[in-house]
Amino acid sequence: MANDFKNAIAQNASTSGTVIYTTPATKTSIMLELDIANTTNNVVEGSVEVLDSSVSSTAWRYLVKNAPVPSGGSLMVIAGQKIVLEAGDKVRVTASAANVLDVVAAILEDVNS
């Protein structure tokens, strides 16, 4: 079984939601960390959701909803705990305004045997 460490990076998460990561069909993934950074001079809000693709294509569930991110600051959404993502599961980030949030996630992909 091979393990691959990956980064999922998105610049300027959209107000309609930006999918930052989709687990490949042949893998199970563990999201180790997810940080969102405010690139503006104003407080903005960010939301992070996970899609459980085994339930339906609309089964999005919040990890955090409308969390304030300070001007020039960041929010560690996942830090210490781990989120298990099965094949086809997705993670998306939504910003309260356009062009205000950057996202970095650390992921461990594991090839199913």
DRENNUTOR-666421 format. One record per residue (C-alpha): residue in one letter; residue number from 1; x, y, z. Coordinates in Angstrom, 2 decimals, padded with zeros to 5 digits, always signed. Layout:
BEGIN
{paro "A" NUM {X Y Z}}
...
//
This chain:
BEGIN
{paro "M" 1 {+000.00 +000.00 +000.00}}
{paro "A" 2 {+001.54 +003.31 -001.10}}
{paro "N" 3 {+001.05 +006.58 +000.78}}
{paro "D" 4 {+001.28 +009.94 -000.95}}
{paro "F" 5 {+001.35 +013.30 +000.81}}
{paro "K" 6 {-000.40 +016.04 -001.19}}
{paro "N" 7 {-001.22 +019.72 -000.86}}
{paro "A" 8 {-004.54 +021.07 -002.04}}
{paro "I" 9 {-004.21 +024.80 -002.67}}
{paro "A" 10 {-006.79 +027.31 -003.85}}
{paro "Q" 11 {-006.45 +031.04 -004.36}}
{paro "N" 12 {-009.45 +033.37 -004.02}}
{paro "A" 13 {-012.15 +030.91 -002.89}}
{paro "S" 14 {-015.44 +031.95 -004.47}}
{paro "T" 15 {-018.70 +033.07 -002.93}}
{paro "S" 16 {-020.45 +030.11 -004.57}}
{paro "G" 17 {-017.93 +027.58 -003.20}}
{paro "T" 18 {-014.60 +026.32 -004.49}}
{paro "V" 19 {-013.90 +022.59 -004.43}}
{paro "I" 20 {-010.32 +022.36 -003.20}}
{paro "Y" 21 {-009.99 +018.57 -003.16}}
{paro "T" 22 {-011.69 +015.44 -004.51}}
{paro "T" 23 {-010.54 +012.01 -003.33}}
{paro "P" 24 {-009.52 +009.91 -006.36}}
{paro "A" 25 {-011.68 +006.88 -007.19}}
{paro "T" 26 {-009.02 +004.35 -006.16}}
{paro "K" 27 {-008.00 +005.98 -002.89}}
{paro "T" 28 {-008.97 +006.86 +000.64}}
{paro "S" 29 {-007.58 +010.14 +001.95}}
{paro "I" 30 {-006.94 +011.69 +005.32}}
{paro "M" 31 {-007.05 +015.47 +005.57}}
{paro "L" 32 {-004.40 +016.36 +008.12}}
{paro "E" 33 {-004.71 +020.13 +008.14}}
{paro "L" 34 {-006.74 +022.85 +006.45}}
{paro "D" 35 {-006.01 +026.56 +006.77}}
{paro "I" 36 {-007.83 +029.52 +005.26}}
{paro "A" 37 {-006.13 +032.93 +005.01}}
{paro "N" 38 {-007.74 +036.33 +004.66}}
{paro "T" 39 {-005.85 +038.32 +002.01}}
{paro "T" 40 {-007.74 +041.59 +002.62}}
{paro "N" 41 {-007.81 +044.45 +005.12}}
{paro "N" 42 {-011.33 +043.55 +006.34}}
{paro "V" 43 {-012.76 +040.75 +008.45}}
{paro "V" 44 {-014.37 +038.14 +006.17}}
{paro "E" 45 {-016.22 +034.88 +006.78}}
{paro "G" 46 {-015.32 +031.44 +005.51}}
{paro "S" 47 {-017.14 +028.12 +005.44}}
{paro "V" 48 {-015.72 +024.64 +004.87}}
{paro "E" 49 {-017.89 +021.69 +003.85}}
{paro "V" 50 {-017.34 +018.00 +003.15}}
{paro "L" 51 {-019.36 +015.99 +000.63}}
{paro "D" 52 {-020.04 +012.37 +001.53}}
{paro "S" 53 {-020.37 +011.01 -002.00}}
{paro "S" 54 {-021.63 +007.62 -000.75}}
{paro "V" 55 {-024.83 +009.33 +000.46}}
{paro "S" 56 {-025.57 +011.63 -002.50}}
{paro "S" 57 {-024.10 +014.35 -004.68}}
{paro "T" 58 {-025.78 +016.97 -002.47}}
{paro "A" 59 {-024.83 +015.63 +001.00}}
{paro "W" 60 {-022.57 +018.57 +001.93}}
{paro "R" 61 {-021.92 +018.91 +005.68}}
{paro "Y" 62 {-020.20 +021.83 +007.41}}
{paro "L" 63 {-016.93 +021.59 +009.29}}
{paro "V" 64 {-017.24 +025.32 +009.98}}
{paro "K" 65 {-019.90 +027.78 +008.82}}
{paro "N" 66 {-019.41 +031.54 +008.41}}
{paro "A" 67 {-016.35 +031.60 +010.67}}
{paro "P" 68 {-014.78 +035.07 +010.94}}
{paro "V" 69 {-011.23 +035.36 +009.61}}
{paro "P" 70 {-009.44 +038.52 +010.81}}
{paro "S" 71 {-007.85 +041.00 +008.45}}
{paro "G" 72 {-004.56 +039.57 +007.22}}
{paro "G" 73 {-005.06 +036.56 +009.51}}
{paro "S" 74 {-005.83 +032.89 +009.14}}
{paro "L" 75 {-008.08 +030.20 +010.56}}
{paro "M" 76 {-006.92 +026.64 +011.17}}
{paro "V" 77 {-010.07 +024.66 +010.40}}
{paro "I" 78 {-008.44 +021.25 +010.75}}
{paro "A" 79 {-005.49 +021.04 +013.12}}
{paro "G" 80 {-004.74 +018.01 +015.27}}
{paro "Q" 81 {-007.83 +016.03 +014.32}}
{paro "K" 82 {-008.14 +014.17 +011.01}}
{paro "I" 83 {-010.94 +013.95 +008.46}}
{paro "V" 84 {-011.25 +010.66 +006.56}}
{paro "L" 85 {-012.36 +011.06 +002.94}}
{paro "E" 86 {-013.44 +008.08 +000.88}}
{paro "A" 87 {-013.33 +007.77 -002.91}}
{paro "G" 88 {-015.29 +010.61 -004.53}}
{paro "D" 89 {-015.66 +012.69 -001.36}}
{paro "K" 90 {-014.98 +016.42 -001.79}}
{paro "V" 91 {-014.00 +019.42 +000.30}}
{paro "R" 92 {-015.11 +022.93 -000.62}}
{paro "V" 93 {-014.50 +026.38 +000.79}}
{paro "T" 94 {-016.88 +029.33 +000.47}}
{paro "A" 95 {-015.97 +032.96 +001.12}}
{paro "S" 96 {-018.29 +035.79 +002.17}}
{paro "A" 97 {-016.85 +038.03 -000.56}}
{paro "A" 98 {-015.00 +037.51 -003.82}}
{paro "N" 99 {-011.21 +037.24 -003.95}}
{paro "V" 100 {-010.61 +037.27 -000.18}}
{paro "L" 101 {-009.63 +033.76 +000.99}}
{paro "D" 102 {-006.73 +031.50 +000.09}}
{paro "V" 103 {-006.74 +027.86 +001.19}}
{paro "V" 104 {-004.03 +025.29 +001.90}}
{paro "A" 105 {-004.76 +021.71 +002.95}}
{paro "A" 106 {-002.37 +018.86 +003.75}}
{paro "I" 107 {-003.63 +015.44 +002.68}}
{paro "L" 108 {-002.42 +011.85 +002.94}}
{paro "E" 109 {-003.68 +009.68 +000.08}}
{paro "D" 110 {-003.65 +005.94 +000.57}}
{paro "V" 111 {-003.99 +003.49 -002.32}}
{paro "N" 112 {-006.69 +000.93 -001.57}}
{paro "S" 113 {-005.55 -002.68 -001.82}}
//
